[in-house]
Amino acid sequence: MRFMIIVRSTLDSEAGVMPSEELISQMATYHEELQKAGVLLDASGLQPSAKGWRIRYSGEKRSVVDGPFAETKELIAGYTFIQVQSREEALEWTKRFPNPAGVGKASEIEVRQLYELDDFEPGEAIERFRELETATEK
């Protein structure tokens, strides 16, 4: 089972303020523990939304909307992907996630399970995704 740990943006992260050395150290320790346990798939911080864009769909039309985006609480500042045996194991790991805003500050992370190909009805399109998955593992 794969899970995504989502770190929400803050006013500081959107302003490009880098985390403290203490927080970076805590995050490094946590991610080293994930790696040693063999459950870490990927992790990274994201640049502020001012450096990003969105593609807006309206029927067949697409338009580009450049950042920054106003709703900080709806933005993602970083993520960690883990692969574990159960929801309970994912919960135990995420309870140990360092406070992304820093010690003593109000903050929240969100955890979402990823769909697996077996969650979908079998079909030609799903088989195409299986082939892509196999090709990227090589």
N, C-alpha and C positions, 0 to 999 in steps of 0.2 A: 504494500500500500504506500502510495506516495502522497506527501502532504507539502503544502506551501505555507511557510510562515511569512506573513506579510507585515512589514513594518510601515506604519503610517507616517506621512510627512508631518513636519511641524513648521512653524514660522521660521525657525532657525535653519532647518534643512532646506527649505525653499529659498532662503536667503544665501545659501551656499556656505553656511557656517559649518565647519568640520567638527566632528565629535572630539571630545577630550581624549587625551592619551590614556586616561584611566578606562574610559568606555571602550576604546579600541582594544585595549588589553583584555578586558572582560569578554568582548566579542571573540577575540582570537582564541582565548582559552576555551570558550564554549564550542566554537567550531572545530577546534583541535579534538575535543572530546567526542563530538559527532563523527569526525573522521576516524578516530581510533576505534569507535564502535562499529564502523562500517556502514553508517546510515546517511552520511552527508552525500548529496548529489551535486549541489551547486549553491552558491551564496554570493551576493553582491549588493553593493549600495548603488543607488541611482542618482544621476545628476539632477539638479532642480528642474522643475517643469518648464522654466524659462528657456531651457535648451532643447525642449521637446516639441512635439506637435501631435495633433489628433487628425484622423481622417473622418470626416462627417459624411454619412450616407443619406441621400434623399432620393429614393427610387434608384434609378441607374446612375445618378449624378454623385460625384465625389468631390468634396472640397477639403482643403487643408486649413486647419486652425492652428496657428502658432501659439506656443505657451508664452507667458506663464498662465496657469489656470487658477481661478479665484478660490475654489473650495479646497483649502489645504487638507482638511480632514478626510477628503475623498481621494487624496493622492497617495502614492506609494513611494517611500524613500529607500526601501531595500527589501530583500527577500532571502529566504533560505529554503531550499528543497531538501526534504529528507525522505528516505524509503525505509519503512519499518514493517513489522509483522502485524500490528494491530492499531486501532484507534487509541487504545489505552497506552500503548508504548509511545505513540506520537504525543499524547497529552502529557505524559511524564517528561519527555524531552522539552516540550514547549513551556512547561512550568519553570524550567531551569533557564530559559532564555533571559539574558540580561535586559534590564529596563533600557530600551533604546533612547529614552530621553535623559537618562542619567539617574543615579541613585537619588531616591527621595522625591523625584518629580512624577507628576501624573502622566500616564502613558498607557498605550494599549497596543497589542499585536492581534492580528487575526490569523486564524489557521483554517485552511480549506483543503479538503482531500481532492486530489486530481482524479479525473475519470481514467479508467484503464480501458483498453480496447475491448476487453471481455464484458464490459458494462453495456455495450451496444449490441443491437441485433446483428447477427452475422449478415454479411452482404459483400458485394464487390468493392464498394468504397472502403469498408473496414479492412478488407484484404489488401487494398492498396496502401493503407496506413501501416499494416503489419510489415509489408515489404519495405516501406520507408524506415520503419523502426529497425529492421534487420540490417539494412544497408548502413545506417548511421552507427550501429554497434561495431562495425568492422573497422 
